[in-house]
Structure formats: C-alpha cells, structure tokens
Amino acid sequence: MDDAVLANTGQVAVAMRSSMDGKQWSDWSRPTYMEDIRVACPQGKYLQLRADLMQLQGGKMPRLTSLDVTLHRAIPFDMPWNDVSASVATAPGLPDGPAGKHGWISVRDGHFFWPDGRRAKFWGSQWLFAAQHPTHEEADFLAARYAKLGFNLWKWGGLQYTWLTGTHGLPEDKAERLDRLDYLFAQLKKRGVYCYAQLDEYGMARICEASKELAEKYKIPAY
C-alpha cells in the first residue's frame, strides 16, 4: 500500500472481490491489515477494492491518498494485428474450406441449413471500396487473418459505385481491378469464407458495364 498515512494506533484494511461480467460478484476477501498487502481473489475480468479506515482509541483517523495494485500470476495476452498463426487467440471452429464444399444451403423455419441437416451459421463483415482490391500479397494476409478470427462471410460494399466512378482508391486499369478482386475472392474461398455479393447498393439499380462484367465473371444471375 503506497502513501497510506497511519497514526500510531490507526489501521487501514483492504478487501477485494472479482466478477466475470460486472454484475455477479464473488464474496469480499478477508480484510487484510498490512502495509504491503497481498490479497487472494478469484479470477475475473473486473476487480473491486474496499478500504476500511479505522481509528483506534487514542489515535488519529488514518488517511489513504493512493493505492497501487499489482496482479500476480497474470498471463500477457497479446494479439498482434498481423498475426495469422494458430494460437490461443485463434477463434474456435474455424471456417471449413473451401467455401461451397458442403453444397447449397436451404432455409427452414427461419434458419439456414446445409444439405446434411446441420445449421449453417455465418459471421462476417462488409469490406468497402479499395479494401476489396488489395494486392495479391495483401490478399494472402487479409484472408488468413480474417479466417483466423472466425469470420466465414464477407460482403462486397459499394462495388458497383466505385467501379462506375473509378474513385475511392481503385486501380485505374479495370483488368487490374478484376484481377485483384478475383484473387481476393479465391483466397477467402480457399479458407472457407463465403461471399455476399450486392451489386445494386446506393440506389444504383441500373445495369452498367461494371455490373455486367462482374455478373458474367462470377455467374451472378440478373434480377
């Protein structure tokens, strides 16, 4: 305990309790009356401390100005942004690649199902604009990282708009754009990540050259 000013007959007692969700708490630990306090507390994500200041007969009320807490036996948990290796940070139940190996999904009672009767569940995010056209080297990393975190679905975002206008950092050459998109698509598919392709975002429902190219490339039916 740092900066605890104790009178000759005054005492400061510290107790702790922990919680995994911030709602259900363990019992308070036994109050400890020492300057170098060591308190045993159940593991948890949240920690609460209680300091009891006691004035004994003939003494002055102690004053607590600060309290430093050191967690012993704590395990460092580092998740580097560029880590794609298998580790304790790898999501359980990784996507089972390649995407499509289990056949077509169907809808029953408001849920997706695989042909073998198992529930099909998807967890994904939307990639916007130039993020959908990385270099091959970037695509290798992005696909591996995405799958490591447990994602099995990605959604094209604003693709028709950016292809039509040529903005938002896309390569000027359409052949290069298509090559990058195709390579990213292949890398994600290999790792079990499915694609949700939406070509009529931003209210641009008209057929344009870009959407025709993509529809033909990936055999997307026109509606």
N, C-alpha and C positions, 0 to 999 in steps of 0.2 A: 504494500500500500504506500503510495507516494504522497508527500505533502499532507499527511494526517497529523494534525497538531493535537497531541494528547496531554491532558492535565495529569498530574501525578496519580489521581485516583479515577480518571475518566477512561472510558473504553469505547471502541468502535468495533462493531460486529458486522460482518458481511456474509450474506447468503445469496445463492443463485438458484435459478430454475431455467429450464430449457423447453423448447417446443419445436415441432416439425412444421407446423402450419400457422403459428402465431395465434391460435385460438385455444387449442388444448395444451395445457402446461403441465410439466412434471411438478412434484411436490418441491417446496423450498428445501434446499440443502440445510444441513445443520449449521447454525451461525458459528463463525469462527472468529476468535478474539486474538489475533496476532497481527503484528505489523507486516510480516511477509506471509500473506495469506495464501494457502493452497486449498482450493475447494473442489471436491469431486461433484460432477454434474452429468446427468445423462446426455448422450449425444443429441444434437438437434440443429436446426437451421437458425433459430432465434435464441437469444440469451437475455435474461433479465437479472439485474442485480439489485439487492436491497441492503442499504446500510443503516444500522441501528446505532444511534449515538446515545450513550448512557452517561449520566452524571452521577457519580457515586457520592456518598455522604462526605461533605467537607471539601469536595473537589469542584473543578470548573467543568462546564459543558465542553466536550471536545469539538473540534472543527475539522471538517473534511473538505479540502479545497479541490482535490483531483484524485482520480483513481485510474491506474493503468492496468489493463487486463492482458495477460499473455496466455494464449491457448497452447497447451502442451499436447504432444502426440497428434497434432494436426497434420493432415496429408495435403501437400500442394496439389492443386487441380488446375492444370494449365491446358488451354485449348488454343493452340496457335492457329491463326486464320488460314495458314497454308498447309495444314496437316491433313494428309489423306491416308495415313497408315492406320491399320487396325489397332485399337487401343481401348481403354476403359471408357473413352469418350465416344466410341462408335455406337450408333443407335442400334438397339436390338432389333432383330427381324429385318435385316437389310433387304432392299428390293431384290427380287429373284429374277435375274436377267437370263436371256434378253427379254425386253418387253414384247408381249404378244405370244409368248410360248404357251400360255395357258388357254389360248383361244378367246373367242368373243365373250364379252360379259352380257348379262341379261338383267333386267330389272324385275324384282318380285317383292311385293309388299313394301315398296318404297326403298329398297336396298339393292345394291349391285351384287351379282353372284357370278362366280366362274362356272364353266360347264360341269365341273365335278361337284358342284353344290356348295363350295366354300364361299363365304362372304368376301367380296372384293372391296378393299378399302384403300383410299388414296389420300395422300398428304403432299401438298405441293405449294408452289408459289408462282407468281407471274414475273416473267422477265421482259423488260421493256426496251424498245428501241435498239441501240447499238449493243446492248448486252446479249442480244440474240445473234450477234455476228462476231464472235470472238475469233482470234487467230486459232489455228489448229493447236498450238501449244497451250493457249489459254483454255480451249475447249476440253483438252485432256484433263487439266487440273479441275476445272469447274464441274465436269461430270463426276469425277471421282469424289470431290468434296461434297457435292450435292447428295450423292448416294450414301456417303459415309454418315451424313446427318439424318438419314432415314427417309428422305424425300423420294417418292416414286411417281410424281406427276409434275410436269412443268407446263405453263401456259404462255403461248405467244401473246405479246401485248403490243398493240399499236402497229402491227406488222404492215397492214395494208396502207396505213397513213404514211409511214416512213418510206416504204417502197415507192409510193406515188409521188412524194415530195422530195425524196432523196436527202432528208435532213436528219438531225439527231445523231451525227457522227457515223453514219453508214458509209462504207466504201463507195466511191463514185461508180465504179465498174459493177454492173449488175451481175456479171458472171462471177466475180469475186464474192459478192454478197451471197449468191446462191450456193457457192462452194462452201463458204463459212457456215451458213445455216445448215446445209446438208451434213457437214462433218460433225457439228454440234449435235444434231439430231441423231446421228449414228452412234456417237459416244454415249449419249444418255440412254438410247435404246439398249445398247450392249450391257448397261448396268441395271437394266430393269426399270428405267424411268419412262413413263408413258407421256404422251404429248396431247394437250388440248389445243387444237388449232382454231382460232377465231379470226376470220379474215374481214369481218364487217364491223369492226369497232369504230367508235367515234361517229356513228351515224352514217358511215360511208358504205352504203349497201350496194352501190352501183358496181357493175363489173368493170374492172380496169385491167390494164396489161399485167400489172404485178400479180393480181389475184389469179389471173388465168395461168400465169407461169407456175405459181405455187400449187394451184389446184391440179395442174397436169403433172407436175413433178411428184407430188405425194398422193395422187389418185384421190383427191378430195372431191366428193360429189357436190354439184352446184344445186342450190335451192332457189 
